[in-house]
């Protein structure tokens, strides 16, 4: 059965975006839940602050290291199948995490989680780019990234359920949900039909990993994209890993309320930001060929001072406004990173190219997260991490 025939050809590209939004939501919900369940996890499995930071850092290092290889798999083979296998492995590892009783076991499952999630985002963004080849590319990417923001904004559910039940219950429940959704994708998600995708008609020649890397790194514009994304990733991962702790300790909040402030306000703003950033970039690109570049640059120009001011105040509403402004404008880049790559690299190397950029961003972010844990062990205020 050809799933694309279940929907009009004009609608199926948006169906793909909707299907992948759910996968992105589940992936990033997992990343945020562990930070909002910090207190419950440490009470169950004693560990230092740097060890807790290492849980996220190791995930990021494994995730980042494998991103170029997983991106190559998505360029070489079926993008939809790579996505489905990734989700299934993610679900099984999430179930496994619910049975962990030691720090070493938890560290192992986070590493395995990094393997499963590494295969998702390069394949998903490349698949969306395959289906959206005109003026809808940035908006489609932004909507998909919005699914990720929804997952992050729901991260407080982890802290909430962990207080009412256990952190193990949270991982078990979402592992089951992931398995069920993997079955749904099996019957609904497919790669584009080659004849319906003009860009895909030039893909007869399959390239190797070495050739892809050589071509990418011979491109000066690609080097600039790596630097741009890597710098942005430093603060991004620092905030993602430690913002709940910042709210809890800086403003003396409970774990539950800190999780709400760190995710419930922050990520809805990110959701608006990626969609707005995609919309503006699509509109601007119709009048100017570099429109997709200008939108994220403007966003980061606003985001940088906003996060500095948010981390410097002693007034909770001002901190919320500052971090919300950062979340709104910083995500203009998320909506346009893959569309920008589509402008500067050959289609055959898109997923590989995004995977390499992910490697740089997450490696830097992982080092920052671990260093932040060491700073916390030295009993320093977590607010200095953002300032």
PyMOL commands that set and color helices and strands:
alter all, ss='L'
color gray80, all
select helices_A, chain A and resi 3-6+9-36+38-44+49-76+79-97+103-131+137-153+156-164+167-188+194-196+198-202+209-217+220-250+255-287+291-312+316-330+332-344+347-377+382-385
alter helices_A, ss='H'
color red, helices_A
deselect
rebuild
show_as cartoon
